[in-house]
Amino acid sequence: MTGEDVAAKRERARRWRLVLGGPAQVSLGPADGRDGRMDAALSALYDGDGDTEGKRAARSAGLGSSAPKVARWLGDIREYFPSTVVRVMQADAIERLDLTRLMLEPEMLDAVEPDVHLVGTLLSLNRVMPAKTKDAARQVVRKVVADLEARISRQTRTAVSGALNRAARINRPKHADIDWDRTIRANLEHYQPEHRTVIPERLIGHGRRTTTVQRDVVLCVDQSGSMAASVVFAGVFAAVLASMRSLKTSLVVFDTSVVDLTDQLGDPVEVLFGTQLGGGTDINRAIGYSRRLLTRPRDSIFILISDLYEGGIREQMLRRVAEMTAAGVQVVVLLALSDEGAPAYDHDNAAALAALGVPAFACTPDAFPDLMAAAIERRDLLAYARKLTT
C-alpha cells in the first residue's frame, strides 16, 4: 500500500469518526485536537437522537440551558464548519434543544450566523422580546435583509422592467421601436416567395418607457407560524417592487386579522417587524380587504402567499377569487416563497383554485422575478406553474 493510499484510508476513517460520533470511538479511536473539538460540538447537538433520556443527557452535558454555553458553542461551530453547515446546525439546535427562549439574549444574537430561518424565529418572538434584545435583533434582521436585497434586487428589476416594456407594445411603432422577431412571426402568412421575404401588414413594437404606473401589485401574505420564511422573502420582494415607479405595490399580511404594511415598504426591516408570526388564518377576510386595493382590475396582479389552510369562510374565499379573475385581475397563489421546497398545504383548496384557472404552487425566490414577468405579460400562468414544478 502506497503512502497516498494510507493517507486516503486515514482521511476516510477520520471522516467516518466525525459522522458516527462517540459510538465509533472503540473501532476508530478517539477524535483528537481540532477533530475532537468538532466532535464535541456535534455531540452536544446530535448525540442521543431518538432517545429521550439520551437527548436530556446531551443537553445537560453539552449545551444545557445556559446562554453563555450556547453562545460559546455557536462561536465554535462558526469556527469549525462552513456557513451553510452552521445555518443547518443553528436551526437544528433551536428545534431539538428548545433554545428559542435563549434567542432573547443579546449575547446569543451576537454569536449566531444570520439567515432567513433565524429571522423567522426572531419575528415570532417579537411580541415577547425585551427592549435590551431588540437592537441586536434588528441588526441580525438588517444583515439578512441586505443580503437578500443584493441577491434578488437586480434580477427583479430587470425581469419586471423588461416585461412592462414588452407588455406596452404598440401596433404603429416607430422604426426604432419595431420588435422584428414578433413582427415576422405575426406576418409569416404574408411571405412572398418571389421576393424571398415577408411583407408585413402589421408591425409590432415596444412601447416607449413611461414613468406612469403601469401595474397595481398586491402581495397578500399569510403570517401563520409555518409561513415564516415566506414572510421574510415576501417582505423584501415587496420593498424592491415598491421602489419601482412603474408599479403601485401594496403589502397586506394576515392571520385572523389583516394589517396593511404598505406605508412601511421604504424600510423592509420595519416591514418585517410589523408582522406578527403565529396565530390562526382567515384568508377570506384578507382577500376581501385586498380587493379594495385593486381599483384597475385589468392592470392588477394579486399574489396570495399562503398554505391555504383556511379558518374563515371557504366558499366566500373561492367566490371572491372567481370574481377577481372574472374582472381581469391576474391572480397567483404561492404555497410558499422560499428555498425549502414543496410545503404542506390544503390540497382541496389548491384544486378548487386550479379549477378557477388560478395556479397554486411553491416558488423559490430565484424564480419569483420571472413569475412576476409572466403575470405582467398575462401569460398562461397555469402552464407556467406546470413548467416551474416539473
Disulfide bonds with the S-S distance in Angstrom:
none
